[in-house]
Amino acid sequence: MKIVRTVEEVRAIRPSLGRLGFVPTMGALHDGHMSLVSLAADRCDAVAASIFVNPTQFAPHEDLALYPRPIEADLARLEAANVALAFLPSPQEIYPAGFDTRIEVGTIADRLEGAVRPGHFSGVATVVAKLFNIVTPDVAFFGQKDVQQTRVMRQLVRDLDIPVEIVIGPTVREPDGLALSSRNIYLSEAERGEASALARGLKAAEEAFAGGVRDATALRRLAEAPIRQTMGIIDYISVADPDTLEEVDLIGPNGAVLSLAVRFGPTRLLDNVILG
Amino acid sequence: MKIVRTVEEVRAIRPSLGRLGFVPTMGALHDGHMSLVSLAADRCDAVAASIFVNPTQFAPHEDLALYPRPIEADLARLEAANVALAFLPSPQEIYPAGFDTRIEVGTIADRLEGAVRPGHFSGVATVVAKLFNIVTPDVAFFGQKDVQQTRVMRQLVRDLDIPVEIVIGPTVREPDGLALSSRNIYLSEAERGEASALARGLKAAEEAFAGGVRDATALRRLAEAPIRQTMGIIDYISVADPDTLEEVDLIGPNGAVLSLAVRFGPTRLLDNVILG
């Protein structure tokens, strides 16, 4: 595995990599990330991964400084998974002096996470566009767990005609259902015990949907019930159009995304299921 | 010459074109455009040109509907210049239903033309990023006449790591000095007679700079004098840092860009010289 830190080095290596799959990450790699690396290896000649804790997608009060950075362990996991290229740029490499451009992906970025975290998806879209231009992959892989991010990525690539195929890998879960996230390590033992309520709520709603329930309010209530029995504070529970993420009242033939964000102390957990 | 109207057709042809030079235009081609095509032919294996009157860079009160579209003559000129690929997308091909992304290139886009035409450079940057992603040229060519646009392009490409080299071709002028522009045809005969005052003013300032004058106010006055003797209304005369386009009082070792915009009736004319 080549470990490189500059744009120039990536560009020098790129031509030797053939059809390239790319997994952009912020590090603190877990089995969710590694499932995307596996998907990429299955579909491409070679896999590149980036580890970059992108400052522009954090608000000033958020956890940029605290965000876990276990670089040695991350590199060992990537190496063991036969990743060909690990790109670990510095913030200065990505945002040199004079950097002054941003990409705004429109209304899909304003809802849900975008409403709670203004500017977040502009930071994500801009850094991913840069990484795509640096790595020039054929296919890029994102996790279903961050469902709005997957929609923002599709909008970005479609709107700017970026010649990269986007593939979404399924959410990987702990045995009790908790979706894997680099932020799960922030949870106290008590919070960790309660956090499986998110998956239980989603599962209840999913089963009701499978049984024929199409009313969004009813499904939201089913998802909400187990979370109400914890200390978690619900930021939102959304039943939304799968393309636009606009809230729906009644789920039609296109199905819906049921997504939620719940805070346990300072830790925000996200999860979702696709209905239909 | 292949004439194509869809993204898919461009992508199908692109691999056969080798090292590709690209001249994005809004059509109404003149010798300025064709000098860029020549530059591209000198430096690359093949040349692609686009003709697209981009609606998002026009404000509602501007001349989008009136903008000249002599498509047959344009195609004949491109063909005669050995252009390999002419891309003439429809507005729907570039902005399909649901399109919702824009690129903002920061403070360099807010000054001068950006201050007079809010949103203009966001429209330009977004469409050029799209065209670059569609055509994937190695080198792209822009005219010095639109000097702020050239700076916005450099900022865009640098900030988003777009793997395209930007080359700026010199301004091509009429015998009396008027910079070629597709909008010159809007000028009445009387206005056309007076319009050479822009180039005369710039030349006077350029000669003073060559003679040692470094004071921006003095140079601005020299540029202004001949224009004051016409019916033209000056939008701005700027002496600015060549990288940031920030106004300067005294020209330092980096030189400056002296640029101006003058209205003759509804027609805005731009011109500039690089000092140093």
Boltz contact constraints between the chains, C-beta under 6 A:
constraints:
  - contact:
      token1: [A, 99]
      token2: [B, 159]
      max_distance: 6.0
  - contact:
      token1: [A, 100]
      token2: [B, 106]
      max_distance: 6.0
  - contact:
      token1: [A, 101]
      token2: [B, 105]
      max_distance: 6.0
  - contact:
      token1: [A, 101]
      token2: [B, 106]
      max_distance: 6.0
  - contact:
      token1: [A, 101]
      token2: [B, 159]
      max_distance: 6.0
  - contact:
      token1: [A, 102]
      token2: [B, 104]
      max_distance: 6.0
  - contact:
      token1: [A, 103]
      token2: [B, 103]
      max_distance: 6.0
  - contact:
      token1: [A, 104]
      token2: [B, 102]
      max_distance: 6.0
  - contact:
      token1: [A, 105]
      token2: [B, 101]
      max_distance: 6.0
  - contact:
      token1: [A, 106]
      token2: [B, 100]
      max_distance: 6.0
  - contact:
      token1: [A, 106]
      token2: [B, 101]
      max_distance: 6.0
  - contact:
      token1: [A, 129]
      token2: [B, 160]
      max_distance: 6.0
  - contact:
      token1: [A, 130]
      token2: [B, 160]
      max_distance: 6.0
  - contact:
      token1: [A, 130]
      token2: [B, 161]
      max_distance: 6.0
  - contact:
      token1: [A, 133]
      token2: [B, 160]
      max_distance: 6.0
  - contact:
      token1: [A, 133]
      token2: [B, 161]
      max_distance: 6.0
  - contact:
      token1: [A, 133]
      token2: [B, 162]
      max_distance: 6.0
  - contact:
      token1: [A, 134]
      token2: [B, 161]
      max_distance: 6.0
  - contact:
      token1: [A, 159]
      token2: [B, 99]
      max_distance: 6.0
  - contact:
      token1: [A, 159]
      token2: [B, 101]
      max_distance: 6.0
  - contact:
      token1: [A, 160]
      token2: [B, 129]
      max_distance: 6.0
  - contact:
      token1: [A, 160]
      token2: [B, 130]
      max_distance: 6.0
  - contact:
      token1: [A, 160]
      token2: [B, 133]
      max_distance: 6.0
  - contact:
      token1: [A, 161]
      token2: [B, 130]
      max_distance: 6.0
  - contact:
      token1: [A, 161]
      token2: [B, 133]
      max_distance: 6.0
  - contact:
      token1: [A, 161]
      token2: [B, 134]
      max_distance: 6.0
  - contact:
      token1: [A, 162]
      token2: [B, 133]
      max_distance: 6.0
